């Protein structure tokens, strides 16, 4: 196997990061391994290392609630191969992860041999999802597809809406005018098929409650 892989491990549990480190070294000798323990640390790392070969992402880290971290990363780095590594192994969660564009899903309950096998598979360019874990939830997939049409900036606005910020506060945080935020809101409502901010926030919470 090529030894020039750059792999990022994003997980806030040091023990599990260490287990992944060991598995990766057994699967690939000499890989360049980087780590982040929060969404903010991960985004800072990606700003310096914009082209890693693989990101192993925990769904629940500081700054990331449910699917929100994955959706933001997918919007900002559409070509980055992301494999979710999570303790939430329900079929509905795995299905959502796939619908949001993840390249794979590795359950945290996997033993070392399963981890190494899954890592080898994704690094060979083949998606990895546990057998029988994908459900056909049409409503969930439809909503995920709508969210995926948002631009990175629109997604940030929606996330701030979900946190209860007012237009004025969002404009300040993003360093744009209130008129720009209103224009983003109009586009977000249209893309999500909702009429107001309350409905938009409810939709986002529906997605995140699964993870």
N, C-alpha and C positions, 0 to 999 in steps of 0.2 A: 504493500500500500504506500502511496505517496506520503512523504513525511512533512509536506509543506502546508498541511491543513491549518487554518486558523479557526478555532472553535470557541464560542462564548458560552459560558454557563451562567445563566441568570436565575438565581435562587437565593432566598434569604436564610436558608438553613445550612450552616457550615458543614455539618456532618453529611448531609446529602450531597453538597457540592463536592466534598472529598470523595464520596462513593462514585460520583460521576467522573471525577478526575481519574480515579483508578481504572474504571471501565474503559475510558477513552484511551488511556495509555496502553491497556491490554489489546484494544482493537487497532490502534494506530500508533506506531512508534514515532516519537519525535514531533507530535502535533504541538502547535502553538496554542496554549490554552489561556483564555482570559476569563475573568469572572466579575459579576455584578450582583449586589445584594438588594437592589431596589430598581424601580423603573427609571428613576432619575439617573442613577449611576449607569444603567444600561444605555440610556440615550446619550449620555456624555461619552461613553466608550465608543458607541457607534459613530459619533461625530468625528472621532479620531481614527477609527477602524471601520470605514464605511463598507468594506467588501469582505466580511468574513465568509468562510465556507459553510458555516452552520451556526445557528443559535438554538441552544437548548433552554427553553423558557418555562418557568413555573408560573401558573396562572395567578397565584396568590402571593404577591410580594408587596412591600410598601409602595404605594403609588399606583398599583394596578389592582383593580377590583373586578374579579370575574374575567370576562372576555375583553374588557376595555383596553388592557395593555396590548394584547394580541392585535386588536383592531387598529390601534394607533400605530403599532410597528408595521403592520401590513400596509397601511396607508402611506407611511413615510418611507418605507423601504420595501417596495413591491417585489424586488428581485431577491430579497434575502431569504434563504431557506430556513424556515422556523419549525422546530419540532417541539411540541409541548410535552413537558414532563410533569405529571400532576398526580396527586393523591385522589382527585375526583375522577373516578373511573366509570361513572355511569354512562350508558350508551348515548343519552341525550347530550352530555358534555362532549364526548368524543365526536359526535355528529356536528355539533356547533363549531368545534375546533377545526374540523375539516372544511366546513362551509365558509369559515373565515379565512381560508387560504393557507392553513398550516400544512407543512409537508409530511407531518407525522404526529403520532401520539404515543408516548411511552409511559405506561403506568408506573408510579413510584414503588409499587409492590413487586416489580420485576426483580428477579435475581440477577446476579452478575452475568451469567451466561446469556440470559434473555436480553439484557442491556447491550452487551457486546454485539449480539446478533442484529439487534435493531439498529445500532449505530452503523455497523458495516453496511446494512441495507440502504440507509438513507445517504450515506457517503458514496454509495455506488449509483446514486441518482434514482433510487426507487422509493416511493412513499412507504411509510410503515404505519399501519393502524392495526390494533389487536383484532384478531379474527372474531367476527360476529358482533363487533362493537358499534357499527354504523346503523342508525335507524333512519327511517324515511319520514322525518317530521316536516311536512310541507310548509306549515305556518312558520316554523322556526327558520327554515331555510330561506323562505321568502323575505322575512324580516332581515336576516343576515345579508341577503343580496342588496336590500335597500340601503342598509348601513354602509355597505361596501362602496356605494356610489358617491359617498361624501368625500370631499377633498380633505387633506390633513387639517387644514385650518377650520373647515366646517366641523370636523370631528372634535377638534379642541373646543370649539364653541359649544357643541352639544354636551361635552363632558363637564364644562363649567356651568352650563344650565342645570345639569343633573346635580351639581354641588350647591345649587341654590343661588348662584351669583346673578346680579341684575345686569342689564345691558351695559350700563355705565361702568360697572366693575369689570366686566369682560373686556370692554374696549380699553380700559386702563391696563389690564393684565397683558393684553396682546399688542398694546401700543398702536391702536388704530382708532378711527373715529366711531362714534356711536352709530352714525349712518351706515358705516361698513358692517357693523355687527347686525343691524336690522336687515341689511341685504343678505347676509349669511343666514339669518333666521328664516327669511322668506324662502331661500333655496333649500334649507334643511327641511322645512315643513312640506315643501312640494315633493322633495325626493322621498320622504318617509310617508307621505300620504296622510299627514295630520294637519289640524287646524290651529293648534296653539302649543305653547311651550310645555304645558302640563301633559298633553298627549305624547309629545316627543320624549319627555323624561320617562313616562310610564313605559314606552316602547323599549327604551334603553335598559331600564331596570328589569324588564321581562327577560331580555337576553342575558343580563348579568346574573340574574337570580339562579340560573341553571348551573353556574360554575362554582 
